[in-house]
Amino acid sequence: MPPDASPAPAARPSAPPSPTDGAPPPHRRLGRSGLALPTVSLGLWQNFGDADPRATQREIVLHAVDRGVTHLDLANNYGPPGGAAEESLGHLLARELRPVRDELVVTTKAGYRMGPGPYGEGGSRKYLLSSLDASLRRLGLDHVDIFYSHRFDPTTPLEETVGALATAVRSGRARYAGISSYSARRTREALRVAERLGVDLVVTQVSYSMLNRWVEEPDPHDPAGASVLDVAGAEGLGVVAFSPLAQGMLTDRYLRGVPDDSRAARGGPLRPAFLSDANLDHVRRLDGLARAHGRSLATTAILWAMRDERVTTVLLGASSTRQLDENLAALDAPALTAEELAAVDALPADTGINIWASRSSDL
């Protein structure tokens, strides 16, 4: 553990966090399943690695649960290093969160690179199930609530990938199974395979924002030319939308350049190429529109991603409790106006920031 990453304090809070404290977010049904998720969920993709102070991680997660954000989303490779985010949450699940474990929805994924060699990534049965077992050890749990295939793997038959998800559910290591970043065609194919294998796929997790609308676009490879959202709606799949703030672009973070401590400056997933003059011009126009309607750009972006009832929840990260509260304030804001929706529709649907496309959603 690095010097600035202090362990969680030994003292427990005076009372365990409770998802019923305060005004919790509204919930939406996860597609055709019986599971309901809060409309805003906490993603641990960023800010939960070994370089981030454990005390801050603890504060964010416990505050989220206090605010009714009961869905905590992970993947095996979240950190860095891979596994760090699961270990961090595992410490909390063993202590402060133990009394409310059954009120939480804890999810994880496997598919991207986690370890060396041929069994360290992909969609094989060996990788998915061994990864899930390792995730459960890090989390200190006997099951997760949703286990996802993190990406489509063209080198592995879908029967094998979906079969591994089926085993995860039937063995009790996962309550539900899902897929992430699958195109409309691959989503439809995965559903047909799951039907033959007798397992339900209940959710798809996809990147979706005002600057990244690929899930709305017709898939030329789909037999019906449908979009991901079309397939999800027709098949009763829940939709978990991640990166609704486009990794920080749809906030006030980059309106006046690239801050030294930003994700783009640190070489993270928000590549400097995404901050093109054209993209930043779109962002500034949206910021002006949001301010004209008395709200922040981030609030506008969150409300926009939630406007479609097919979207069950939006996954938001947080680097502080203050940032989390600012994002949760969107739940109290009035719906977007027709003028705001028209302004978003006037933007290009593809601004080139779907960083997962070449490895999954384009396949």
NUGU-690934 format. One record per residue: z, x, y of N, C-alpha, C in turn. Coordinates in pm, whole numbers, padded with zeros to 5 digits, always signed. Each point is the difference from the previous one (the first is absolute). Example, Ala and Ser with C-alpha at 12.3 -4.5 7.8 and 13.67 -1.06 7.14 Angstrom:
2
+00780+01319-00569+00000-00089+00119+00000+00090+00120 -00072-00035+00105+00006+00082+00119+00073-00077+00109 
END
This chain:
363
+00000+00085-00119+00000-00085+00119+00000+00089+00124 -00090-00022+00099-00003+00084+00118+00126-00017+00082 +00029+00099+00092+00125-00002+00074+00022-00126+00081 -00107-00062+00053+00021-00116+00086+00004-00131-00078 -00013+00008-00132-00002-00122-00081+00136-00016-00066 +00097-00046+00076+00135-00013-00051+00008-00116-00099 +00087+00012-00104+00013-00110-00095+00066-00119+00063 -00015-00114-00065+00063-00122+00050+00151+00018+00003 +00068-00051+00103+00145+00012+00009+00067-00063-00122 +00113+00057-00038+00070-00050-00117+00062-00137+00025 +00039-00025+00126+00068-00127+00031-00098-00115-00008 +00042-00108-00065-00083-00120-00007+00021-00083+00125 -00097-00082+00040+00022-00087+00113+00110-00101-00030 +00055-00060+00104+00110-00094-00018-00041-00118-00086 -00126-00035+00002-00050-00106-00087-00140+00039-00043 -00042-00031-00122-00135+00036-00044-00103-00075+00083 -00118+00061+00020-00104-00071+00073-00035-00130-00071 -00032-00100+00077-00034-00129-00059-00131-00049+00058 -00097-00034-00085-00126-00052+00051+00015-00130+00077 +00118-00062-00003+00017-00126+00072+00060+00020+00138 +00038+00126+00035+00054+00025+00133-00109-00020+00105 +00035-00060+00115-00097-00017+00107-00105-00103-00035 -00115+00008+00071-00111-00093-00023-00106+00071-00083 -00007-00026-00130-00096+00071-00085-00142-00043+00029 -00098+00084-00034-00140-00039+00016-00031-00121-00088 -00096-00080+00039-00046-00106-00091-00062+00062-00124 -00011-00078-00105-00058+00047-00125-00130-00076-00030 -00088+00067-00074-00121-00063-00050-00008+00024-00150 -00056-00097-00070-00017+00011-00144-00105+00107-00031 +00028+00082-00102-00092+00105-00041-00107-00060-00090 -00105-00052+00063-00109-00060-00075+00049-00114-00088 -00046-00001-00125+00035-00107-00093+00131+00026-00071 +00064+00115+00026+00125+00033-00069+00116-00080+00059 +00115+00011-00064+00120-00064+00052+00077+00087+00096 -00049+00121+00027+00070+00095+00085-00036-00023+00146 +00100+00002+00087-00021-00009+00144+00041+00131+00063 -00076+00045+00099+00030+00124+00072+00019-00030+00148 +00085+00079+00068+00010-00015+00145-00134+00036+00063 -00034-00063+00111-00130+00024+00062-00014+00141+00055 +00113+00067+00023-00001+00141+00037+00081+00076-00104 -00059+00106-00054+00066+00082-00102+00007+00144+00047 +00086+00079-00064+00018+00140+00039-00070+00091-00099 -00095+00080+00051-00068+00099-00082+00062+00137+00022 +00018+00075-00108+00064+00131+00007-00100+00114-00017 -00125-00026+00040-00106+00101-00011+00028+00118+00092 +00035-00028+00124+00028+00104+00098+00149+00000+00033 +00050+00113+00046+00137+00014+00052+00108+00000-00106 -00038+00012-00127+00101+00001-00107-00019+00119-00092 -00039+00114+00060-00013+00123-00077+00119+00092+00022 -00002+00114-00067+00111+00095+00011+00017+00057+00139 -00105-00002+00083+00011+00052+00135+00064-00099+00097 +00018-00124-00046+00059-00104+00085+00148-00015-00034 +00088-00002+00100+00144-00005-00028+00037-00119-00087 +00077+00026-00105+00042-00107-00090+00081-00106+00075 +00079+00043+00097+00082-00097+00073-00087-00101+00074 -00113+00047+00057-00091-00091+00069-00068-00093-00099 -00041+00052-00116-00060-00085-00102+00096-00110-00042 +00124+00039-00023+00102-00097-00039+00017-00108+00105 +00005+00041+00126+00020-00095+00109-00114-00100+00007 -00123+00048-00016-00117-00088+00009+00001-00103-00113 +00022+00046-00124-00006-00091-00115+00112-00104+00008 +00122+00044+00029+00111-00095+00005-00018-00099+00114 -00053+00047+00113-00025-00092+00111-00109-00100-00036 -00103+00045-00069-00107-00091-00043+00056-00110-00088 +00084+00038-00098+00057-00100-00090+00092-00094+00079 +00076+00054+00094+00084-00085+00086-00084-00104+00074 -00122+00038+00038-00088-00090+00074-00079-00093-00092 +00023+00008-00130-00069-00090-00092-00130+00053-00054 -00029+00129+00024-00121+00062-00054+00034+00045-00142 -00021-00087-00096+00046+00022-00137-00105+00066-00090 -00120+00019+00050-00107+00062-00079-00014+00145+00044 +00025+00094-00093-00004+00143+00027-00108+00062-00088 -00103+00055+00064-00120+00043-00073-00010+00152-00006 -00028+00050-00120-00009+00143-00027-00124+00032-00082 -00023+00128-00021-00093+00050-00102+00059+00130-00052 -00046+00040-00118+00055+00121-00060-00016+00123+00087 -00109+00007+00079-00030+00120+00078+00047-00006+00145 +00078-00101+00036+00047-00007+00139+00107+00107+00022 -00008+00064+00115+00091+00108+00036-00039+00056+00136 -00038+00124+00006-00005+00099-00106+00135+00065-00026 +00012+00066-00117-00096+00005-00112-00002-00132-00075 -00097-00015-00089-00006-00122-00079+00131-00027-00069 +00040-00127+00001+00126-00041-00062+00117-00004+00095 -00012+00062+00118+00114+00008+00092+00042-00136+00051 -00097-00087+00032+00035-00132+00053+00073-00082-00106 -00045+00007-00127+00069-00072-00106+00141+00054-00020 +00016+00131+00007+00134+00058-00014+00092-00046+00113 -00054-00004+00122+00079-00043+00114+00049-00143-00017 -00092-00089-00038+00040-00138-00022+00094-00011-00120 -00021+00084-00100+00086-00002-00117+00146+00026+00035 +00025+00091+00095+00138+00025+00044+00061-00127+00059 -00077-00074+00077+00052-00123+00062+00018-00111-00103 -00092-00008-00095+00012-00103-00104+00123+00024-00088 +00041+00124-00012+00117+00031-00082+00130-00027+00074 -00008-00015+00133+00123-00013+00078-00005-00126+00086 -00043+00014+00125+00009-00113+00093-00080-00122-00043 -00115+00021-00063-00086-00113-00035+00027-00057-00139 +00090+00060-00075+00026-00049-00135+00041-00148-00001 +00086-00047+00092+00041-00141-00006-00114-00099+00025 -00109+00047+00065-00108-00094+00034-00130+00034-00073 +00007+00079-00106-00123+00040-00069-00085-00120-00042 +00063-00105-00050-00077-00115-00048-00060-00082+00114 +00039+00028+00123-00060-00067+00115-00113+00082+00063 -00029+00115-00059-00103+00089+00051-00123-00004-00090 -00115+00025+00061-00125+00019-00074-00040+00146+00019 +00017+00079-00105-00029+00143+00003-00131+00023-00075 -00096+00062+00065-00132+00017-00060-00041+00147+00004 -00080+00040-00099-00054+00136+00001-00139-00001-00062 -00067+00114+00010-00140+00010-00039-00027+00136-00063 -00111+00009-00073-00047+00128-00054-00152-00004-00008 -00062+00111+00027-00145+00009-00005-00052+00123+00071 +00059+00033+00114-00041+00119+00073+00071+00123-00056 -00042+00117+00046+00052+00126-00053+00151+00010+00020 +00070+00026-00111+00145+00018+00002+00040+00135-00061 -00078+00049-00095+00035+00125-00064-00124+00077-00041 +00017+00122-00049-00115+00083-00037-00064-00046-00132 -00117+00050-00024-00064-00024-00129-00067-00135-00011 -00058-00028-00117-00079-00122-00018+00083-00127-00009 +00131+00012-00017+00084-00120-00013+00084-00024+00125 -00040+00060+00112+00076-00014+00123-00056-00100+00097 -00107-00070-00036-00056-00105+00085-00094-00086-00084 -00047-00109+00060-00100-00083-00065+00056-00132-00051 -00074-00060-00091+00037-00132-00050+00025-00004-00148 +00024+00117-00063+00021+00001-00144+00134-00062-00036 +00009-00047-00122+00125-00055-00051+00110+00106+00002 -00036+00122-00040+00099+00108-00002+00058+00022+00139 -00087+00012+00101+00050+00029+00134+00080-00116+00058 -00054-00123-00010+00067-00113+00065+00139-00024-00058 +00013+00001-00132+00129-00033-00060+00100+00115+00012 -00047+00124-00011+00094+00111+00020+00043+00008+00145 -00091-00033+00091+00037-00002+00142+00103-00109+00028 -00021-00117-00060+00097-00109+00020+00137+00041-00052 +00005+00063-00117+00129+00044-00053+00068+00099+00095 -00079+00091+00058+00057+00097+00094+00047-00070+00127 -00075-00100+00046+00041-00075+00119+00132-00071-00024 +00015-00060-00117+00124-00070-00032+00119+00096-00003 -00023+00122-00051+00109+00099+00001+00039+00037+00142 -00099+00020+00086+00031+00037+00139+00070-00113+00072 -00039-00123-00029+00060-00116+00065+00134-00040-00062 +00026+00048-00120+00122-00039-00069-00002-00145-00045 -00118-00052-00033-00016-00140-00038-00055-00009-00143 +00019-00117-00061-00062-00024-00130-00132-00075+00015 -00029-00050+00121-00128-00065+00025-00029-00002+00150 -00129-00007+00032-00041-00031+00137-00053-00143+00000 -00010-00057+00117-00045-00139+00008-00151-00013-00006 -00072+00095+00058-00146+00003-00012-00042+00144-00027 -00088+00019-00099-00060+00131-00027-00150-00014+00020 -00056+00089+00081-00141-00006+00038-00081+00116-00061 -00124-00029-00032-00102+00104-00011-00041+00033+00142 +00031+00122+00044-00014+00036+00141-00145+00011+00045 -00090+00022-00094-00142+00010+00035-00085-00023-00123 -00123-00044+00022-00097-00012-00108-00041+00140-00045 -00003+00023-00130-00039+00129-00055-00128-00016-00080 -00113+00049+00052-00127-00019-00070-00011+00079-00130 +00093+00093-00025-00006+00080-00122+00080-00061-00115 +00068-00112+00026+00082-00065-00103-00043-00144-00015 -00020-00050-00122-00035-00142-00016+00107-00090+00060 -00044-00107+00064+00097-00094+00058+00090-00059-00107 -00051-00015-00122+00083-00052-00108+00122+00088-00022 -00016+00131+00016+00112+00091-00019+00097-00008+00118 -00054+00000+00123+00086-00006+00118+00079-00131+00003 -00070-00112-00016+00068-00130+00003+00090-00015-00122 -00040+00057-00113+00085-00004-00117+00133+00072+00023 -00003+00110+00075+00124+00070+00032+00090-00087+00088 -00060-00073+00095+00078-00093+00083+00061-00109-00087 -00077-00048-00098+00052-00103-00091+00120+00053-00078 -00009+00123-00048+00112+00059-00072+00122+00014+00089 -00021+00037+00126+00112+00013+00093+00075-00131+00015 -00075-00110+00007+00064-00132+00014+00065-00042-00132 -00073+00012-00110+00053-00047-00129+00122+00080-00045 +00007+00126+00039+00114+00083-00038+00121-00021+00090 -00018-00079+00107+00111-00025+00091+00017+00105+00108 -00091+00100+00005+00012+00102+00105-00052-00049+00134 -00072-00111+00001-00048-00062+00124+00002-00151-00018 +00034-00072+00106-00001-00146-00005-00141-00055+00021 -00079+00066+00085-00136-00045+00032-00091+00122+00006 -00132-00025-00009-00100+00106+00007-00099-00029+00111 -00052+00106+00061-00097-00016+00107-00095+00117+00009 -00095-00010+00091-00098+00104+00025-00002+00031+00149 -00052+00117+00035-00002+00041+00140-00133+00066+00033 -00059-00038+00112-00124+00059+00053-00119-00018-00093 -00001-00106-00078-00115-00034-00084-00099-00082+00083 -00129+00028-00016-00103-00080+00066-00002-00141-00057 -00077-00088+00061-00011-00138-00050-00053+00000-00144 -00103+00079-00026-00056+00004-00136+00104+00049-00100 +00068+00110+00035+00098+00055-00094+00122-00091-00014 +00035-00071+00105+00109-00097-00010-00036-00110-00098 -00120-00052+00012-00044-00106-00091-00005+00050-00145 -00050+00123-00018-00007+00057-00135+00141+00020-00058 +00092+00049+00083+00137+00021-00048+00066-00132-00039 -00028-00105+00073+00056-00131-00033-00054-00052-00132 -00129+00021-00026-00056-00046-00127+00058+00080-00117 +00018+00130+00018+00061+00081-00104+00144-00045-00025 +00074-00023+00108+00139-00045-00013+00008-00132-00075 -00096-00089+00028-00002-00130-00069-00020+00020-00151 -00091+00091-00036-00024+00025-00142+00123+00062-00067 +00073+00081+00076+00117+00068-00056+00126-00086+00007 -00009-00113+00066+00113-00091+00007+00109+00044+00095 -00037+00067+00109+00097+00041+00100-00047-00050+00137 +00093-00038+00085-00035-00045+00135+00000+00117+00097 -00109+00015+00073+00001+00082+00122+00027-00097+00114 +00104+00023+00077+00040-00100+00099-00020+00045+00144 -00036+00129+00022-00003+00048+00138-00099+00116+00013 -00063+00006+00116-00080+00116+00037+00053+00053+00131 +00012+00132+00009+00048+00065+00122-00117+00074+00063 -00026-00029+00128-00120+00051+00066+00031+00042+00143 -00074+00099+00050+00011+00035+00141-00073-00106+00082 +00061-00040+00113-00058-00109+00078+00057+00004+00141 -00088+00009+00097+00043-00002+00139-00118-00041+00088 +00026-00014+00128-00107-00036+00093-00108+00107+00005 +00032+00122-00040-00097+00109-00001-00051+00032-00140 +00045-00075-00099-00035+00029-00140-00007-00132-00076 -00117-00065+00009-00015-00138-00050-00085-00007-00127 +00003+00107-00079-00090+00005-00115+00026-00113-00098 +00124-00051-00009+00029-00104-00099-00062-00134+00037 -00051-00011+00122-00070-00123+00042-00149+00007-00029 -00052+00120-00023-00144+00020-00011-00052-00034-00140 -00114-00068-00010-00058-00028-00132-00025+00129-00077 +00035+00001-00127-00023+00116-00086-00139-00014-00062 -00093+00089+00035-00136-00014-00054-00008+00015-00150 +00104+00057-00062+00001+00019-00145+00066-00115-00074 +00065-00090+00074+00063-00115-00065-00106-00102-00036 +00009-00061-00118-00103-00097-00042-00022-00112+00101 +00104-00042+00069-00013-00108+00098-00006+00051+00143 -00001+00131+00017+00000+00055+00135+00127-00035+00077 +00110-00015-00071+00126-00040+00062+00073+00120+00059 +00096-00028+00087+00088+00103+00054+00127+00007-00085 +00080+00102+00024+00129+00010-00069+00085-00122+00030 +00005-00043+00127+00079-00117+00036-00054-00126-00066 -00132-00010-00013-00059-00115-00069+00046-00006-00146 -00008+00115-00068+00040+00004-00140+00149-00030-00014 +00080+00060+00087+00145-00024-00006+00032-00147+00020 -00064-00062+00098+00025-00141+00025-00042-00089-00115 -00117+00028-00056-00052-00083-00109+00080+00018-00129 +00050+00121-00023+00069+00031-00126+00152-00014+00009 +00051-00030+00119+00144-00016+00013+00077+00130+00002 -00065+00108+00048+00067+00129+00014+00075+00005+00133 +00122+00050-00001+00067+00032+00124-00064+00123+00062 +00010+00012+00132-00057+00114+00072+00111+00067+00080 +00022+00128-00028+00093+00081+00078-00084+00093+00086 +00010-00014+00131-00083+00076+00094+00077+00120+00052 -00052+00121-00029+00067+00118+00054-00080+00060+00114 +00067+00081+00081-00057+00062+00121-00054-00103+00098 +00073-00110+00027-00049-00097+00100-00003+00058+00141 +00072+00110+00023-00002+00068+00129-00095+00120-00001 -00083+00007-00103-00100+00108-00011+00064+00136+00018 +00112+00021-00072+00073+00127+00000+00042+00043+00141 +00031-00098+00082+00050+00028+00134-00103-00015+00109 -00129-00014-00034-00102-00015+00103+00017-00129+00077 +00050-00105-00066+00015-00129+00066+00141-00016+00058 +00045+00107+00064+00125+00000+00077-00033+00070+00133 +00102+00024+00080-00024+00072+00126+00002+00151-00018 +00000+00046-00126+00019+00142-00032-00114+00088+00049 -00123-00050-00008-00116+00085+00027-00081-00047+00120 +00059-00081+00084-00075-00054+00114-00033+00108+00103 +00082+00104+00003-00019+00106+00101-00014+00137-00064 -00057+00005-00118-00018+00128-00067+00080+00008-00129 +00001+00120-00059+00066+00022-00129+00132+00073+00024 +00114-00067-00016+00130+00068+00019+00019+00112-00102 +00073+00102+00039+00022+00115-00087+00073-00036-00128 +00086-00102+00005+00078-00035-00119-00060-00117-00078 -00126-00032+00027-00063-00115-00065-00055+00037-00136 -00033-00104-00081-00059+00022-00131-00131+00076+00010 -00081-00035+00101-00129+00067+00015+00018+00147+00030 +00098+00034+00084+00024+00140+00035+00057+00078-00117 +00077-00068-00087+00063+00068-00114-00095+00015-00119 -00121-00050+00012-00094+00012-00111+00023-00101-00110 +00057-00115+00032+00026-00104-00098-00125-00081-00031 +00017-00118-00061-00116-00081-00040-00080-00054+00119 +00062-00007+00119-00074-00042+00119-00077+00120+00054 -00125+00009-00039-00080+00117+00034-00043-00006+00146 -00006+00117+00066-00044+00003+00140-00136-00067+00021 -00087+00005-00104-00132-00062+00013+00009-00150+00021 +00108-00064-00049+00016-00143+00020+00024-00033+00147 +00056+00097+00073+00032-00024+00142-00121+00031+00086 -00113-00055-00038-00124+00020+00075+00005-00076+00132 -00087+00036+00090-00006-00071+00129-00026-00148-00021 -00090-00031-00094-00032-00142-00024+00121-00074-00053 +00070+00059-00099+00116-00068-00057+00112-00016+00103 +00025+00105+00078+00107-00009+00099-00037-00097+00112 -00128-00014+00028-00042-00101+00098+00031-00139-00053 -00026-00024-00130+00038-00128-00060+00151-00023+00013 +00077+00103-00032+00146-00013+00003+00049-00031+00140 -00055+00066+00100+00044-00024+00138-00036-00141+00046 -00116-00048-00042-00036-00137+00036+00095-00100-00065 +00034+00025-00126+00093-00089-00068+00139+00007+00063 +00039+00119+00043+00130+00015+00065+00004-00079+00131 -00108+00007+00077-00006-00076+00124+00006-00150-00025 -00068-00045-00104+00001-00142-00035+00140-00043-00043 +00065+00083-00081+00135-00033-00046+00095-00011+00118 -00007+00094+00092+00089-00002+00116-00027-00122+00089 -00126-00037+00009-00034-00118+00081+00063-00126-00059 +00030+00002-00130+00064-00114-00065+00150+00023-00023 +00053+00103+00066+00144+00023-00001+00055+00055-00130 -00081+00073-00075+00050+00059-00124-00053+00142-00016 +00060+00074-00092-00043+00136-00026-00122+00000-00090 -00069+00115-00003-00115+00014-00088+00044-00010-00146 +00114+00060-00034+00048-00005-00138+00029-00144-00043 +00062-00078+00087+00026-00141-00032-00131-00074-00025 -00098+00025+00085-00130-00064-00017-00062+00037-00134 +00008+00128-00036-00058+00047-00126+00069-00063-00121 +00131-00012+00005+00074-00060-00111-00033-00148-00014 -00001-00071+00114-00033-00142-00004-00142-00022-00049 -00090+00089+00038-00140-00013-00043-00010+00013-00152 +00067+00101-00057-00008+00018-00145+00064-00114-00076 +00098-00067+00062+00070-00110-00065-00067-00136+00021 -00105-00003+00081-00058-00130+00039-00063-00071-00120 -00043+00076-00100-00067-00055-00118+00107-00031-00105 +00007-00124-00043+00103-00042-00095-00018+00065-00137 -00116+00058-00025-00019+00071-00127+00080+00130-00003 +00037+00051+00117+00083+00121+00009+00145-00040-00017 +00062+00050-00105+00139-00036-00030+00096+00073+00093 -00022+00130+00018+00092+00082+00080-00075+00119+00056 +00050+00053+00111-00052+00125+00055+00104+00108-00021 -00047+00116-00045+00088+00114-00024+00004+00087+00125 +00120+00019+00052+00018+00082+00118+00092+00117-00032 -00033+00116+00052+00090+00113-00007+00089+00002+00123 +00097+00088+00000+00090+00013+00115+00061+00138+00000 +00007+00059+00118+00066+00130+00014+00138-00014+00060 +00037-00121+00040+00132-00026+00058+00029-00149-00010 +00127-00036+00014+00035-00142+00000-00055-00068+00125 -00008+00075+00109-00056-00059+00122-00145-00041-00022 -00078+00088-00062-00140-00032-00026-00011-00119-00096 +00086-00004-00099+00000-00113-00093+00027-00131+00073 +00100+00000+00087+00034-00122+00075-00114-00042+00093 -00067+00097+00061-00113-00032+00087-00110-00069-00079 -00025+00048-00121-00104-00062-00082+00042-00138-00051 +00126-00014-00037+00048-00131-00047-00001-00104+00112 +00001+00045+00126-00005-00093+00112-00130-00081+00000 -00102+00052-00069-00127-00074-00007+00019-00136-00066 +00101-00013-00086+00022-00125-00070+00044-00112+00093 +00053+00038+00116+00045-00100+00097-00104-00028+00108 -00112+00070-00006-00103-00015+00103-00091-00118-00030 -00056-00063+00105-00094-00110-00024-00127+00049-00068 -00068-00091-00065-00125+00034-00070-00104+00053+00098 -00095+00075-00052-00107+00054+00084-00086-00113+00055 -00048+00021+00120-00086-00099+00063-00144+00016-00049 -00081-00100+00030-00141+00007-00036-00068+00118+00070 +00043+00030+00124-00056+00114+00074+00030+00132-00071 +00124+00014-00048+00037+00122-00070-00077+00015-00130 -00011-00107-00075-00074+00006-00126-00147+00033+00023 -00058-00056+00104-00141+00027+00032-00019+00146+00039 +00097+00057+00071-00010+00140+00041-00001+00093-00121 +00081-00032-00099+00001+00081-00123-00131-00018-00075 -00050-00121-00008-00126-00025-00071-00118+00071+00065 +00013+00032+00129-00108+00070+00070-00006+00149-00035 +00105+00053-00064+00003+00140-00038-00080+00022-00128 -00047+00123-00022-00065+00030-00129+00099-00020-00114 -00046-00055-00111+00089-00023-00114+00037+00130-00068 -00086+00101+00008+00025+00129-00065+00003+00109+00105 +00118+00054+00025+00013+00111+00095+00023+00133-00070 -00021+00002-00132+00003+00126-00074+00138+00054-00033 +00103-00085+00001+00135+00053-00025+00056-00044-00135 -00083-00056-00087+00046-00032-00135-00003+00127-00083 +00109+00077+00004+00002+00132-00061+00000-00006-00153 +00019-00119-00057+00006-00014-00145-00134-00040-00060 -00099-00029+00084-00123-00062-00048-00073+00083-00103 -00018+00128+00026-00082+00083-00090+00063+00016-00137 +00133-00023-00010+00070+00018-00127+00033-00131-00070 -00031-00111+00065+00036-00126-00066-00086-00115+00046 +00017-00047+00122-00059-00127+00041-00151+00003+00014 -00062+00118+00002-00147+00008+00001-00058+00003-00141 +00085+00012-00101-00049+00022-00136-00033-00132-00070 
END
